[in-house]
Amino acid sequence: MALLFMIFTVLLIIGGLLKKNATTVISGMVIFILSIAMIFMGQVNLEKVLTYFLPASIGFYFMAAGNKG
């Protein structure tokens, strides 16, 4: 899971530098889905929710907005 986070974070940064939205939107969607999955896997406690809430919100923002700042 950590490797997927790293790969798609790098793709999100690269996609932000490109003119096309596809890489940014797909990377944001995968980061959002991975973060939500990590929140709901196993025991749900406040510490785990707070740990993955920031990547989930960043992924959701880039999934929704793409390269538009």
C-alpha positions in Angstrom: 0.0 0.0 0.0 2.8 2.4 0.8 4.4 1.7 -2.6 1.1 2.6 -4.3 0.9 5.8 -2.3 4.5 6.7 -3.4 3.9 5.9 -7.1 0.7 7.8 -7.4 2.0 10.8 -5.4 4.9 11.0 -7.9 2.4 10.7 -10.8 0.2 13.4 -9.2 3.2 15.8 -9.1 4.2 14.9 -12.7 0.5 15.3 -13.8 0.4 18.7 -12.2 3.3 19.9 -14.4 1.6 18.6 -17.6 -1.1 20.4 -19.5 -3.5 17.4 -19.6 -5.8 16.7 -16.6 -5.9 12.9 -17.0 -2.8 12.0 -15.0 -3.7 14.4 -12.2 -7.3 13.2 -12.0 -6.5 9.5 -12.0 -3.7 9.9 -9.5 -5.9 12.0 -7.2 -8.7 9.4 -7.5 -6.3 6.5 -6.6 -4.9 8.4 -3.6 -8.4 9.2 -2.4 -9.5 5.6 -2.7 -6.4 4.2 -1.1 -6.8 6.7 1.8 -10.4 5.8 2.4 -9.6 2.1 2.2 -6.9 2.5 4.8 -9.3 4.3 7.1 -11.9 1.5 6.9 -9.5 -1.5 7.0 -9.3 -3.1 10.3 -10.1 -1.1 13.4 -11.3 2.4 12.9 -9.9 4.7 15.5 -9.4 8.4 15.6 -5.7 8.2 15.1 -6.0 6.2 11.9 -8.7 8.5 10.6 -6.6 11.6 11.2 -3.5 10.0 9.6 -5.3 9.3 6.3 -7.7 12.2 6.2 -5.2 14.7 4.8 -4.1 12.5 1.8 -7.8 11.7 1.2 -8.7 15.3 1.1 -5.8 16.2 -1.2 -6.7 13.3 -3.5 -10.3 14.3 -3.6 -9.3 17.9 -4.4 -7.1 16.9 -7.4 -9.7 14.3 -8.5 -12.4 17.0 -8.6 -10.3 20.0 -9.9 -7.6 18.4 -12.0 -4.9 20.9 -13.0 -7.1 24.0 -12.4 -5.6 25.7 -9.4 
